[in-house]
Amino acid sequence: MSEDKSETVKMIVAIVHDHDAHNLMEELNNKDFKATKMATTGGFLREGNTTFMIGSDEEHIEEILEIIKNNCKARKKTIAPMSPVANSMESYYSFPMDVKIGGATVFIIDVEQFLKM
């Protein structure tokens, strides 16, 4: 078991649209950044997302954010009206809507302790 206390370690948690996940993982790997990815669900459409957990020292944060920005572009999707029979009244809408999908939601968290076991 080793412990790294020599520099400030950050955890980047990036939630991206499933369509962007493959390209993001490839680019992170090409730049030698290690990431753990998990299938997640959320947002207005309750569509599939992918959540990346990327550990990094502070000096590489901006480079990683740039990779995320370049690979996870926001775009609009028009969704058709849904019947109240198919959904609960809570999420019912009766007209086509443009919804923003893609992009990324990113959290940068200070890591108190980092262990490799």
Z-matrix of the N, CA and C atoms (Angstrom, degrees):
N
C 1 1.447
C 2 1.519 1 107.68
N 3 1.321 2 116.64 1 129.80
C 4 1.466 3 120.23 2 178.71
C 5 1.516 4 109.11 3 -122.81
N 6 1.300 5 114.12 4 152.48
C 7 1.457 6 120.27 5 -179.17
C 8 1.516 7 107.50 6 -127.53
N 9 1.335 8 116.60 7 135.18
C 10 1.451 9 121.78 8 -179.87
C 11 1.518 10 109.29 9 -108.68
N 12 1.341 11 116.24 10 111.73
C 13 1.463 12 120.78 11 177.49
C 14 1.524 13 111.10 12 -120.24
N 15 1.345 14 116.54 13 8.70
C 16 1.459 15 119.86 14 -173.70
C 17 1.521 16 113.62 15 -74.15
N 18 1.331 17 118.43 16 -24.96
C 19 1.459 18 120.55 17 -178.74
C 20 1.521 19 110.31 18 -147.31
N 21 1.313 20 115.44 19 166.94
C 22 1.453 21 120.41 20 179.78
C 23 1.520 22 109.24 21 -74.64
N 24 1.321 23 115.69 22 124.53
C 25 1.459 24 121.52 23 179.25
C 26 1.523 25 108.10 24 -104.37
N 27 1.315 26 115.63 25 138.20
C 28 1.463 27 122.95 26 178.63
C 29 1.518 28 108.87 27 -119.45
N 30 1.324 29 115.47 28 153.40
C 31 1.454 30 121.72 29 171.91
C 32 1.514 31 107.10 30 -116.30
N 33 1.319 32 115.36 31 121.27
C 34 1.459 33 121.10 32 174.93
C 35 1.523 34 106.72 33 -97.88
N 36 1.322 35 116.07 34 123.22
C 37 1.459 36 122.16 35 174.13
C 38 1.522 37 105.72 36 -110.76
N 39 1.327 38 116.28 37 113.40
C 40 1.464 39 121.48 38 -177.00
C 41 1.522 40 109.38 39 -118.47
N 42 1.328 41 116.28 40 122.06
C 43 1.459 42 121.88 41 178.09
C 44 1.523 43 106.88 42 -102.86
N 45 1.335 44 115.92 43 117.71
C 46 1.465 45 121.03 44 -174.97
C 47 1.523 46 109.97 45 -128.18
N 48 1.327 47 116.46 46 160.29
C 49 1.452 48 122.11 47 177.24
C 50 1.530 49 108.79 48 -67.87
N 51 1.331 50 116.09 49 143.92
C 52 1.470 51 120.28 50 -179.19
C 53 1.526 52 113.00 51 -52.95
N 54 1.336 53 117.51 52 -35.21
C 55 1.460 54 120.54 53 -177.99
C 56 1.530 55 112.34 54 -65.98
N 57 1.325 56 117.74 55 -21.45
C 58 1.461 57 121.63 56 -179.13
C 59 1.528 58 112.70 57 -96.00
N 60 1.326 59 117.29 58 -12.49
C 61 1.467 60 121.27 59 -169.90
C 62 1.523 61 113.26 60 -64.01
N 63 1.316 62 117.97 61 -43.91
C 64 1.466 63 120.51 62 -176.88
C 65 1.527 64 111.86 63 -61.56
N 66 1.344 65 116.09 64 -48.58
C 67 1.467 66 119.63 65 -179.54
C 68 1.528 67 111.77 66 -64.23
N 69 1.335 68 116.26 67 -37.94
C 70 1.463 69 119.46 68 178.64
C 71 1.522 70 110.50 69 -63.98
N 72 1.321 71 118.02 70 -46.35
C 73 1.463 72 120.88 71 -179.82
C 74 1.525 73 111.24 72 -62.30
N 75 1.324 74 117.30 73 -41.21
C 76 1.470 75 120.39 74 177.55
C 77 1.521 76 111.55 75 -60.30
N 78 1.325 77 116.39 76 -46.12
C 79 1.464 78 120.35 77 -177.84
C 80 1.527 79 111.23 78 -67.18
N 81 1.334 80 117.82 79 -40.38
C 82 1.464 81 120.33 80 176.24
C 83 1.530 82 110.23 81 -60.83
N 84 1.338 83 116.65 82 -44.47
C 85 1.465 84 120.33 83 178.58
C 86 1.523 85 111.76 84 -64.09
N 87 1.333 86 117.00 85 -40.16
C 88 1.472 87 120.69 86 178.59
C 89 1.522 88 112.17 87 -61.10
N 90 1.328 89 116.61 88 -30.47
C 91 1.471 90 121.88 89 -179.70
C 92 1.537 91 111.40 90 -96.09
N 93 1.337 92 116.86 91 10.71
C 94 1.471 93 123.49 92 177.50
C 95 1.523 94 114.37 93 65.17
N 96 1.325 95 117.30 94 29.34
C 97 1.455 96 120.76 95 172.03
C 98 1.517 97 107.86 96 -97.35
N 99 1.311 98 116.02 97 133.31
C 100 1.465 99 121.55 98 -179.93
C 101 1.525 100 108.97 99 -93.45
N 102 1.320 101 115.49 100 138.89
C 103 1.461 102 120.21 101 -178.86
C 104 1.520 103 109.66 102 -141.91
N 105 1.311 104 114.92 103 147.72
C 106 1.458 105 121.67 104 170.26
C 107 1.519 106 106.06 105 -106.63
N 108 1.328 107 116.80 106 131.58
C 109 1.459 108 119.05 107 179.38
C 110 1.511 109 110.04 108 -119.37
N 111 1.335 110 113.53 109 143.06
C 112 1.460 111 121.20 110 -178.21
C 113 1.525 112 108.88 111 -132.32
N 114 1.316 113 116.10 112 141.76
C 115 1.464 114 120.62 113 174.58
C 116 1.523 115 108.09 114 -76.85
N 117 1.339 116 116.24 115 129.46
C 118 1.454 117 121.68 116 179.75
C 119 1.526 118 109.04 117 -136.08
N 120 1.308 119 116.29 118 168.20
C 121 1.465 120 121.75 119 179.59
C 122 1.515 121 108.76 120 -135.28
N 123 1.322 122 116.23 121 144.24
C 124 1.450 123 118.03 122 176.76
C 125 1.506 124 111.92 123 172.24
N 126 1.299 125 115.87 124 -170.86
C 127 1.448 126 121.98 125 179.17
C 128 1.520 127 112.13 126 83.32
N 129 1.302 128 115.57 127 177.21
C 130 1.458 129 122.88 128 -176.70
C 131 1.525 130 111.64 129 -58.14
N 132 1.344 131 116.67 130 -42.55
C 133 1.461 132 120.31 131 -176.41
C 134 1.526 133 112.64 132 -86.20
N 135 1.314 134 116.53 133 -6.59
C 136 1.462 135 122.10 134 -177.50
C 137 1.518 136 110.95 135 53.40
N 138 1.326 137 115.35 136 37.23
C 139 1.458 138 121.72 137 177.64
C 140 1.520 139 109.20 138 -86.38
N 141 1.319 140 114.35 139 169.42
C 142 1.445 141 120.24 140 179.52
C 143 1.519 142 112.49 141 -68.61
N 144 1.305 143 114.56 142 137.84
C 145 1.458 144 122.87 143 172.95
C 146 1.516 145 107.14 144 -124.39
N 147 1.298 146 115.56 145 168.74
C 148 1.446 147 121.38 146 170.81
C 149 1.517 148 106.92 147 -125.71
N 150 1.319 149 116.40 148 131.17
C 151 1.456 150 121.55 149 177.76
C 152 1.519 151 108.39 150 -106.47
N 153 1.322 152 115.15 151 124.99
C 154 1.457 153 122.20 152 178.32
C 155 1.519 154 109.11 153 -103.19
N 156 1.308 155 116.54 154 136.74
C 157 1.468 156 122.61 155 170.78
C 158 1.518 157 106.36 156 -115.19
N 159 1.338 158 114.97 157 118.75
C 160 1.465 159 121.03 158 -174.66
C 161 1.517 160 108.25 159 -126.30
N 162 1.303 161 116.67 160 115.56
C 163 1.453 162 120.97 161 175.73
C 164 1.520 163 109.44 162 -88.31
N 165 1.320 164 116.79 163 138.35
C 166 1.461 165 120.22 164 -177.90
C 167 1.515 166 110.79 165 -157.03
N 168 1.328 167 114.64 166 154.99
C 169 1.458 168 118.03 167 169.02
C 170 1.523 169 107.66 168 -77.04
N 171 1.297 170 115.48 169 161.00
C 172 1.471 171 121.56 170 -172.91
C 173 1.529 172 113.00 171 -59.76
N 174 1.319 173 117.19 172 -32.66
C 175 1.468 174 119.74 173 -175.58
C 176 1.528 175 113.97 174 -68.88
N 177 1.338 176 118.92 175 -16.55
C 178 1.462 177 121.17 176 -179.44
C 179 1.532 178 113.93 177 -102.19
N 180 1.307 179 117.17 178 1.63
C 181 1.467 180 120.65 179 -176.39
C 182 1.531 181 111.84 180 -58.77
N 183 1.308 182 117.77 181 -48.52
C 184 1.470 183 120.63 182 -177.48
C 185 1.527 184 111.50 183 -62.39
N 186 1.320 185 117.56 184 -38.58
C 187 1.467 186 120.94 185 178.56
C 188 1.535 187 110.64 186 -64.71
N 189 1.313 188 117.03 187 -42.79
C 190 1.457 189 120.89 188 178.43
C 191 1.527 190 110.58 189 -65.20
N 192 1.325 191 117.18 190 -42.77
C 193 1.472 192 120.16 191 177.90
C 194 1.526 193 111.30 192 -61.03
N 195 1.309 194 117.24 193 -37.55
C 196 1.467 195 121.22 194 177.89
C 197 1.537 196 110.54 195 -65.63
N 198 1.323 197 117.45 196 -40.37
C 199 1.468 198 121.24 197 176.86
C 200 1.526 199 110.01 198 -61.89
N 201 1.326 200 116.56 199 -44.17
C 202 1.471 201 120.37 200 178.59
C 203 1.528 202 109.94 201 -62.07
N 204 1.314 203 116.58 202 -46.51
C 205 1.470 204 121.43 203 -178.78
C 206 1.530 205 111.17 204 -60.32
N 207 1.321 206 117.68 205 -41.77
C 208 1.464 207 121.92 206 -177.35
C 209 1.522 208 113.21 207 -72.84
N 210 1.316 209 117.94 208 -21.84
C 211 1.459 210 120.77 209 -175.03
C 212 1.521 211 114.30 210 -109.05
N 213 1.310 212 118.18 211 -5.37
C 214 1.462 213 121.65 212 -175.86
C 215 1.518 214 109.69 213 -129.18
N 216 1.303 215 115.96 214 77.53
C 217 1.459 216 121.88 215 -176.69
C 218 1.527 217 111.30 216 -85.40
N 219 1.304 218 116.01 217 137.53
C 220 1.464 219 121.20 218 174.90
C 221 1.523 220 109.16 219 -75.97
N 222 1.312 221 116.29 220 145.39
C 223 1.456 222 122.11 221 177.78
C 224 1.519 223 108.80 222 -151.06
N 225 1.327 224 116.42 223 164.86
C 226 1.464 225 120.58 224 179.94
C 227 1.525 226 109.57 225 -99.96
N 228 1.317 227 114.51 226 146.51
C 229 1.456 228 121.68 227 175.69
C 230 1.520 229 106.56 228 -131.46
N 231 1.328 230 116.95 229 132.17
C 232 1.455 231 121.02 230 176.35
C 233 1.518 232 107.54 231 -91.70
N 234 1.317 233 115.13 232 126.56
C 235 1.456 234 119.72 233 179.69
C 236 1.521 235 109.03 234 -111.15
N 237 1.320 236 114.67 235 141.23
C 238 1.462 237 121.43 236 -177.93
C 239 1.528 238 110.18 237 -76.57
N 240 1.341 239 116.87 238 156.83
C 241 1.461 240 120.09 239 177.11
C 242 1.526 241 110.52 240 -61.47
N 243 1.319 242 115.66 241 148.99
C 244 1.455 243 120.78 242 -179.90
C 245 1.522 244 109.91 243 -116.32
N 246 1.281 245 115.22 244 143.97
C 247 1.461 246 122.18 245 179.52
C 248 1.531 247 109.91 246 -75.94
N 249 1.334 248 117.26 247 143.34
C 250 1.466 249 118.53 248 177.03
C 251 1.524 250 111.85 249 -65.36
N 252 1.342 251 117.91 250 -18.75
C 253 1.458 252 121.23 251 177.48
C 254 1.531 253 109.77 252 -70.08
N 255 1.335 254 116.28 253 -37.56
C 256 1.466 255 121.34 254 -177.96
C 257 1.518 256 112.09 255 -76.07
N 258 1.303 257 117.55 256 -24.72
C 259 1.461 258 121.85 257 -176.28
C 260 1.517 259 110.74 258 -132.72
N 261 1.279 260 115.39 259 166.58
C 262 1.461 261 119.03 260 172.29
C 263 1.522 262 108.30 261 -72.13
N 264 1.293 263 117.40 262 158.68
C 265 1.462 264 121.20 263 179.59
C 266 1.524 265 111.31 264 -62.11
N 267 1.295 266 116.67 265 -23.37
C 268 1.469 267 121.00 266 -178.87
C 269 1.522 268 111.73 267 -59.65
N 270 1.347 269 117.52 268 -39.55
C 271 1.459 270 119.98 269 -177.24
C 272 1.532 271 112.29 270 -108.44
N 273 1.298 272 117.65 271 16.17
C 274 1.460 273 122.41 272 -178.79
C 275 1.524 274 111.01 273 -73.25
N 276 1.321 275 116.39 274 136.44
C 277 1.459 276 122.01 275 171.62
C 278 1.527 277 107.30 276 -144.36
N 279 1.333 278 116.53 277 146.28
C 280 1.463 279 120.63 278 -170.82
C 281 1.525 280 114.10 279 -112.32
N 282 1.330 281 117.68 280 12.10
C 283 1.457 282 119.75 281 -179.42
C 284 1.533 283 108.04 282 -143.01
N 285 1.347 284 117.00 283 154.53
C 286 1.466 285 118.95 284 177.85
C 287 1.535 286 110.37 285 -60.80
N 288 1.310 287 114.94 286 144.37
C 289 1.464 288 120.04 287 -178.92
C 290 1.517 289 109.86 288 -131.93
N 291 1.335 290 116.17 289 143.80
C 292 1.459 291 121.43 290 169.79
C 293 1.516 292 107.46 291 -91.67
N 294 1.318 293 115.95 292 126.89
C 295 1.449 294 121.82 293 -178.49
C 296 1.525 295 108.18 294 -124.20
N 297 1.317 296 116.86 295 136.00
C 298 1.467 297 121.53 296 176.76
C 299 1.522 298 108.85 297 -77.47
N 300 1.328 299 116.23 298 126.22
C 301 1.462 300 120.92 299 174.44
C 302 1.522 301 108.10 300 -125.40
N 303 1.289 302 116.26 301 168.74
C 304 1.453 303 120.62 302 179.72
C 305 1.513 304 111.14 303 81.61
N 306 1.301 305 115.32 304 -159.12
C 307 1.455 306 119.59 305 -173.91
C 308 1.516 307 109.22 306 71.39
N 309 1.291 308 116.89 307 -160.10
C 310 1.463 309 120.85 308 179.95
C 311 1.519 310 109.41 309 -152.15
N 312 1.309 311 115.19 310 146.44
C 313 1.456 312 121.91 311 168.59
C 314 1.518 313 105.57 312 -109.30
N 315 1.331 314 116.24 313 122.94
C 316 1.465 315 120.50 314 -171.13
C 317 1.524 316 109.98 315 -124.46
N 318 1.323 317 115.25 316 133.35
C 319 1.457 318 122.97 317 173.31
C 320 1.518 319 107.59 318 -117.78
N 321 1.321 320 116.66 319 135.80
C 322 1.466 321 121.53 320 175.68
C 323 1.518 322 106.56 321 -116.91
N 324 1.318 323 114.89 322 120.31
C 325 1.460 324 121.45 323 -170.88
C 326 1.529 325 109.35 324 -120.68
N 327 1.329 326 116.57 325 135.68
C 328 1.459 327 120.54 326 172.51
C 329 1.526 328 108.75 327 -69.32
N 330 1.321 329 116.29 328 135.62
C 331 1.454 330 121.62 329 178.63
C 332 1.529 331 107.83 330 -100.62
N 333 1.308 332 115.05 331 118.81
C 334 1.462 333 120.44 332 -178.55
C 335 1.518 334 111.99 333 -71.50
N 336 1.336 335 115.86 334 -38.95
C 337 1.454 336 120.24 335 -178.69
C 338 1.526 337 108.42 336 -146.13
N 339 1.334 338 116.14 337 140.54
C 340 1.451 339 122.07 338 -179.14
C 341 1.526 340 107.82 339 -128.80
N 342 1.344 341 116.52 340 119.52
C 343 1.452 342 121.90 341 -178.53
C 344 1.513 343 110.46 342 -124.62
N 345 1.334 344 117.16 343 141.08
C 346 1.461 345 122.64 344 169.18
C 347 1.512 346 106.11 345 -114.54
N 348 1.311 347 116.62 346 119.20
C 349 1.470 348 120.63 347 -175.74
C 350 1.506 349 110.91 348 -115.86
